Amino acid sequence: MMRNFLVLSLLFCFLTSTISAAQDTKTDASAPASAPAPNTKASGRIEAAGTVLDEIQGAPDKGIPQEVLGSAECVAVVPSLLNGGFVFGGRYGRGVASCRTEKGWSAPAFFTIGGGSFGLQIGGQATDLVMLIMNKGGMDHLLSSQFKLGADASAAAGPVGRHAAADTDWKMRAQVLTYSRSRGLFAGLELSGAVIKQDKDSTRDFYGRMVPFKTALKGEIEAPQSAYPFLNTLAKWAQLAAK
């Protein structure tokens, strides 16, 4: 009698566990995809890019000249991160860009940069990189989501200082002006042969779906709240440069 009772009890427990597992599986399969986590690596890159731009422009007489920043069509920043940051030894980095639109600065677009040769190399020192896209030609290359500096788009080291000298030819020199900051030194940077292309992993990480470069940079989508640590900083310095 006792033996039959134990067998029935074990059978009941097994059936209950099986039914419960099946219900859990069904629930998971029918549940909608969760929204992207607000605290992602891409969000961290947004915040770091805003900090880099704020520190560079906040340095007295050492930042990007107001005339240059005020004329830029797009601004791209590769912040130095502890993990996966822009390291010359690996010639690889991840960054974020935004372009001017009728409504203000666009939603951010994420990109990678790699290859080529880099001026002012300092061993394996992590470095912040800033690129200004100065005209429609440079912007068209950026919107294509993949191009090579020095080949598809002309690039040159940008002038440094609170104001650009009147006799400099920075307006005519290149479609992209490049800068670097390493160990506190901020200077124009020569980038030759570096390839810039869309960072699809970071795009999905940030938006929760794939967003084409052109869609983001032409202002065809609204920037999420988590984009504003970078966009607000960019807008602040661009407005000061325009005065």
Legacy VTK file of the C-alpha trace (Angstrom):
# vtk DataFile Version 3.0
C-alpha trace
ASCII
DATASET POLYDATA
POINTS 243 float
0.000 0.000 0.000
2.718 2.380 1.082
4.748 1.442 -1.983
1.843 2.267 -4.335
1.349 5.597 -2.604
5.011 6.537 -3.116
4.858 5.611 -6.798
1.727 7.709 -7.330
3.296 10.650 -5.477
6.419 10.569 -7.652
4.316 10.312 -10.803
2.234 13.325 -9.737
5.359 15.445 -9.071
6.824 14.527 -12.468
3.646 15.473 -14.345
3.345 18.775 -12.448
6.949 19.736 -13.284
6.474 18.869 -16.968
3.294 20.957 -17.301
4.909 23.923 -15.512
7.984 23.832 -17.771
5.811 23.719 -20.883
3.826 26.749 -19.725
7.038 28.683 -19.010
8.373 27.887 -22.485
5.145 29.022 -24.106
5.162 32.266 -22.127
8.769 33.056 -23.099
8.125 32.362 -26.779
5.118 34.657 -26.949
6.640 37.511 -24.899
7.643 40.610 -26.879
11.312 41.486 -27.286
12.506 43.617 -24.404
13.675 47.177 -24.980
17.446 47.763 -25.086
18.998 48.263 -21.687
19.656 51.967 -20.995
23.048 51.133 -19.483
24.825 49.601 -22.467
28.339 49.940 -23.880
26.937 52.181 -26.621
25.327 54.461 -24.024
28.638 54.618 -22.199
30.334 55.665 -25.426
27.766 58.456 -25.841
28.572 59.808 -22.381
32.319 59.477 -22.920
32.123 61.326 -26.260
30.308 64.216 -24.579
32.934 64.350 -21.834
35.811 64.337 -24.348
34.307 67.206 -26.356
33.527 69.183 -23.197
37.083 68.813 -21.849
38.739 69.661 -25.166
36.658 72.775 -25.769
36.858 73.808 -22.130
40.665 73.958 -22.201
41.776 77.605 -22.583
43.322 78.363 -25.984
43.862 74.666 -26.751
40.610 73.488 -28.313
39.108 73.396 -31.774
38.870 76.973 -33.122
35.378 78.414 -32.912
35.328 79.242 -36.620
36.142 75.628 -37.475
33.612 74.005 -35.145
30.985 76.555 -36.188
31.444 75.555 -39.834
31.401 71.773 -39.353
28.566 69.815 -40.929
29.140 66.773 -38.712
31.188 65.983 -35.611
32.547 62.522 -34.798
34.284 61.511 -31.569
36.183 58.326 -30.696
36.549 58.433 -26.907
39.312 56.606 -25.092
37.785 53.735 -23.169
39.412 51.270 -20.767
38.098 48.371 -22.808
38.080 48.565 -26.595
39.141 52.197 -26.708
41.097 53.808 -29.514
44.643 52.450 -29.157
47.229 53.282 -31.814
48.942 49.919 -31.448
45.760 48.185 -32.605
44.730 51.012 -34.947
41.110 50.433 -34.083
38.401 52.346 -32.303
34.668 52.849 -31.877
33.010 56.240 -31.998
29.825 58.230 -32.397
28.843 60.958 -34.886
26.093 63.553 -35.320
25.281 65.965 -38.168
23.456 69.277 -38.401
19.810 69.081 -39.476
16.997 71.620 -39.719
15.852 70.534 -36.253
19.288 70.616 -34.641
21.910 67.892 -34.216
20.892 64.467 -35.474
20.441 61.224 -33.592
23.842 59.581 -33.054
25.363 57.150 -35.543
27.914 54.615 -34.332
31.035 53.770 -36.334
34.336 51.938 -36.213
37.673 53.222 -37.476
40.651 51.029 -38.278
43.664 50.484 -40.488
45.868 53.117 -42.060
48.757 55.010 -40.538
48.403 57.495 -37.700
50.515 60.520 -36.942
51.660 61.360 -33.396
51.781 57.698 -32.408
52.626 57.203 -28.746
53.200 53.500 -28.201
50.034 51.851 -26.900
48.723 55.062 -25.363
44.952 55.359 -25.495
43.909 58.487 -27.348
40.773 60.530 -27.950
40.035 61.254 -31.604
37.802 64.035 -32.960
36.859 64.399 -36.623
35.016 67.341 -38.148
33.270 66.821 -41.489
33.518 70.249 -43.071
31.398 70.219 -46.234
28.713 68.404 -48.191
31.254 66.206 -49.973
32.600 64.922 -46.674
29.077 64.500 -45.339
28.080 62.443 -48.385
30.995 60.087 -47.700
29.947 59.769 -44.069
26.342 59.023 -45.069
27.567 56.196 -47.291
28.391 54.319 -44.037
31.869 53.272 -45.244
34.760 55.320 -46.635
38.538 55.640 -46.466
40.218 58.820 -45.272
42.732 60.150 -47.779
41.191 58.143 -50.616
37.411 58.568 -50.684
37.488 61.684 -48.511
40.377 64.130 -48.183
41.602 64.575 -44.605
44.057 66.897 -42.862
45.204 67.779 -39.364
42.980 70.564 -38.061
44.177 73.890 -36.621
44.210 74.304 -32.831
43.454 77.347 -30.672
40.549 79.487 -29.606
40.438 81.135 -33.049
41.769 80.063 -36.445
44.249 82.484 -37.997
42.782 84.535 -40.819
45.425 83.367 -43.284
44.950 79.626 -42.723
43.375 77.606 -45.513
41.476 75.130 -43.344
38.267 75.776 -45.288
39.866 74.643 -48.531
42.253 71.975 -47.255
40.102 68.919 -46.609
36.651 67.432 -46.291
37.585 66.050 -42.879
39.704 67.770 -40.204
41.137 65.467 -37.561
42.377 65.969 -34.005
43.786 63.824 -31.207
44.280 64.174 -27.470
46.784 62.001 -25.644
48.440 62.527 -22.265
46.882 65.961 -22.119
48.336 66.988 -25.498
45.729 68.152 -28.006
46.814 68.607 -31.614
45.849 68.138 -35.225
46.290 64.538 -36.314
47.219 63.073 -39.683
45.014 60.084 -40.547
45.880 58.319 -43.773
44.120 55.235 -45.069
41.882 54.794 -42.038
38.569 53.147 -42.906
35.375 54.363 -41.256
32.269 52.203 -41.378
29.040 51.727 -39.473
29.272 49.897 -36.156
26.243 47.648 -36.535
26.666 45.933 -33.164
26.660 49.233 -31.253
23.745 50.509 -33.347
21.610 47.513 -32.373
22.854 47.787 -28.800
21.727 51.418 -28.557
18.529 51.471 -30.635
17.382 47.900 -30.157
17.278 47.467 -33.941
19.305 48.248 -37.028
19.222 51.955 -37.992
21.024 52.942 -41.234
23.696 55.651 -41.014
21.757 57.935 -43.322
18.526 57.545 -41.346
20.202 58.677 -38.127
22.466 61.423 -39.499
19.829 63.058 -41.704
17.482 63.453 -38.737
14.909 60.931 -39.943
14.570 59.388 -36.484
14.225 61.050 -33.106
17.219 60.862 -30.792
16.483 58.818 -27.658
16.947 60.448 -24.273
20.163 58.519 -23.684
21.763 60.345 -26.656
21.666 63.757 -25.019
24.861 63.602 -22.940
26.644 63.903 -26.299
24.103 65.947 -28.278
23.616 68.608 -25.579
27.383 69.081 -25.236
27.777 69.316 -28.997
24.930 71.838 -29.277
26.373 73.955 -26.442
29.809 74.333 -28.031
28.413 74.760 -31.543
26.195 77.610 -30.314
29.134 79.289 -28.583
31.197 78.920 -31.764
28.458 80.583 -33.805
28.450 83.765 -31.698
LINES 1 244
243 0 1 2 3 4 5 6 7 8 9 10 11 12 13 14 15 16 17 18 19 20 21 22 23 24 25 26 27 28 29 30 31 32 33 34 35 36 37 38 39 40 41 42 43 44 45 46 47 48 49 50 51 52 53 54 55 56 57 58 59 60 61 62 63 64 65 66 67 68 69 70 71 72 73 74 75 76 77 78 79 80 81 82 83 84 85 86 87 88 89 90 91 92 93 94 95 96 97 98 99 100 101 102 103 104 105 106 107 108 109 110 111 112 113 114 115 116 117 118 119 120 121 122 123 124 125 126 127 128 129 130 131 132 133 134 135 136 137 138 139 140 141 142 143 144 145 146 147 148 149 150 151 152 153 154 155 156 157 158 159 160 161 162 163 164 165 166 167 168 169 170 171 172 173 174 175 176 177 178 179 180 181 182 183 184 185 186 187 188 189 190 191 192 193 194 195 196 197 198 199 200 201 202 203 204 205 206 207 208 209 210 211 212 213 214 215 216 217 218 219 220 221 222 223 224 225 226 227 228 229 230 231 232 233 234 235 236 237 238 239 240 241 242
